[in-house]
Amino acid sequence: MKSISTIGSNILLGSVGITVMSVLSGCEAPQEEAQNKFLVIEQQPNGKYVVIEELPTEGASRAIIRERDENGNITERFMNEAEMQALAQQEYEKMQQGNSELNAAPSGADAGMGLAGTILAVAAGSLLGNMIGNALMNNKNFKQHSNRVNKSAYSRSAAGGKSTAKSSGKKSFFGGSRTGASKSRGGFFGG
């Protein structure tokens, strides 16, 4: 009888040890590298900019800027990574001084910001590094601006396509739903 309790104690101790080791190894997650981006940024009629396309890219970050002239005609120009980094760095410095539109809460129904703010809001991690990108994402106003200027499908799919629809039915164990106040009893498998 004593050997059975010793075996049980050893099994319990081993299980606890494995659990502790798996929890501790989960705490040392490798830091993700910022992914470079290809952006299409469009100027709105109000003069502000929004991202209409965003794609991950293996090469350097780059953007196509679609701007409107005084007649409403759209022209496109290419912006390389060095130009994007310079604009993002300038906007980041303005934000550190409190002079950026990213410091204030978004207002009004108009989406968009200036070109430098839009680039910083969408690609801060890949242009300026993960530490700055993570620090900016902890800023509530920055996060709201980032969500408002990025209208790309990639951004919506990367966020998980959160749905606002709610089910009024009762969920069963395996995902089926039951509606109403039924008196029938469901089985283990949601029946």
C-alpha positions in Angstrom: 0.0 0.0 0.0 2.9 2.3 0.8 4.3 1.8 -2.7 1.0 2.9 -4.3 1.0 6.2 -2.4 4.7 6.7 -3.3 3.9 6.2 -7.0 1.0 8.5 -6.7 3.2 11.2 -5.0 5.8 10.8 -7.7 3.2 11.2 -10.5 1.8 14.3 -8.8 5.2 15.8 -8.3 6.1 15.1 -12.0 2.9 16.6 -13.3 3.4 19.7 -11.2 7.0 20.0 -12.4 6.0 19.6 -16.1 3.3 22.3 -15.6 5.7 24.7 -14.0 8.3 24.2 -16.7 5.7 24.7 -19.5 4.5 27.9 -17.9 8.0 29.3 -17.4 9.0 28.4 -21.0 5.9 30.2 -22.3 7.1 33.4 -20.6 10.1 33.6 -22.8 8.3 34.2 -26.1 10.7 35.4 -28.8 10.2 39.0 -29.9 8.6 39.3 -33.2 10.3 41.2 -35.9 8.4 44.1 -37.4 7.1 43.2 -40.8 7.8 45.6 -43.7 4.7 47.0 -45.4 3.6 48.1 -48.8 1.0 50.9 -48.4 -1.3 52.8 -50.7 -2.2 56.0 -49.0 -5.0 58.3 -50.5 -5.7 61.9 -49.8 -9.3 62.6 -49.0 -11.3 65.6 -50.3 -10.7 67.2 -46.9 -6.9 67.1 -47.4 -6.4 64.3 -44.8 -4.8 60.9 -45.7 -6.0 57.4 -45.1 -4.5 54.0 -45.9 -6.7 52.2 -48.4 -4.3 49.2 -49.0 -1.8 47.6 -46.8 0.2 44.5 -47.6 3.1 42.7 -45.8 6.2 42.6 -48.0 9.5 40.8 -48.0 11.4 43.8 -49.4 11.8 47.3 -48.0 8.7 49.2 -46.8 7.3 51.5 -49.5 4.2 53.5 -50.3 2.2 54.8 -53.2 0.7 58.2 -52.3 -2.4 59.2 -54.2 -2.9 63.0 -53.9 -5.6 65.3 -55.3 -4.7 68.5 -57.1 -6.8 71.7 -57.1 -9.0 70.3 -59.9 -9.7 67.1 -58.1 -7.4 65.0 -60.3 -5.6 62.2 -58.6 -1.8 61.8 -59.1 0.3 59.0 -57.7 3.8 59.2 -56.5 6.2 56.6 -55.0 7.7 56.9 -51.5 10.6 54.7 -50.5 11.5 53.5 -47.0 14.0 56.2 -46.3 11.4 59.0 -47.0 8.8 57.1 -44.9 11.3 56.8 -42.0 12.1 60.5 -42.2 8.5 61.5 -42.0 7.7 59.0 -39.3 10.7 60.1 -37.2 9.6 63.8 -37.6 6.1 63.0 -36.5 7.3 60.9 -33.6 9.5 63.8 -32.4 6.5 66.1 -32.7 4.4 63.6 -30.7 7.1 63.4 -28.0 6.9 67.3 -27.7 3.1 67.1 -27.6 2.7 69.0 -30.9 1.3 66.1 -33.0 -2.3 65.4 -33.9 -1.7 61.9 -32.6 -1.6 63.3 -29.1 -5.2 64.5 -29.2 -8.2 62.2 -29.2 -9.8 61.8 -32.7 -12.6 64.2 -33.2 -15.5 64.4 -35.7 -16.6 61.9 -38.3 -13.7 62.8 -40.7 -11.2 60.0 -40.8 -7.6 60.7 -41.7 -4.6 62.7 -40.6 -1.6 64.4 -42.2 0.7 62.2 -44.3 3.4 61.9 -41.6 0.9 61.0 -38.9 -0.8 58.4 -41.2 2.5 56.8 -41.9 3.5 56.7 -38.3 0.1 55.4 -37.2 0.2 52.5 -39.6 3.9 51.5 -39.8 5.6 52.7 -36.7 7.0 49.3 -35.8 8.5 48.5 -39.2 9.9 52.0 -39.7 11.2 53.0 -36.3 11.5 49.7 -34.5 9.4 47.5 -32.3 10.2 49.3 -29.0 8.9 52.6 -30.3 5.9 50.8 -32.0 5.0 49.1 -28.8 5.3 52.2 -26.8 3.1 54.1 -29.2 0.4 51.3 -29.1 0.2 51.8 -25.4 -1.0 55.4 -26.0 -4.9 55.3 -26.2 -5.1 58.3 -28.6 -2.4 56.9 -30.9 -4.3 53.5 -31.1 -7.6 55.2 -31.9 -5.9 57.3 -34.7 -4.2 54.2 -36.0 -7.6 52.4 -36.3 -9.3 55.3 -37.9 -6.7 56.0 -40.7 -6.3 52.3 -41.8 -9.2 51.4 -44.1 -7.4 48.4 -45.7 -8.8 44.9 -45.9 -5.5 43.5 -44.6 -5.9 45.6 -41.4 -9.4 44.3 -40.8 -8.5 40.7 -41.4 -5.3 40.9 -39.3 -7.5 42.2 -36.4 -9.6 39.1 -36.6 -12.7 40.5 -38.3 -14.4 41.2 -35.1 -18.2 41.0 -35.5 -20.6 43.0 -33.5 -23.5 40.7 -34.0 -24.6 38.8 -30.9 -26.5 35.6 -30.7 -29.7 35.6 -28.6 -29.7 31.8 -28.3 -28.1 29.7 -25.6 -24.8 28.0 -26.5 -24.5 24.3 -25.9 -21.3 22.5 -25.0 -20.2 21.8 -28.6 -21.3 25.1 -30.2 -24.8 24.4 -31.2 -27.4 26.9 -30.0 -30.8 26.5 -28.5 -33.3 29.4 -28.4 -36.3 29.9 -26.2 -37.0 28.4 -22.8 -37.2 24.7 -23.8 -37.9 22.2 -21.0 -36.1 19.4 -22.9 -32.8 18.4 -21.5 -29.7 18.5 -23.7 -27.2 15.7 -23.6 -23.5 15.9 -23.2 -23.0 16.6 -26.9 -25.4 19.6 -27.0 -28.5 17.6 -28.1 
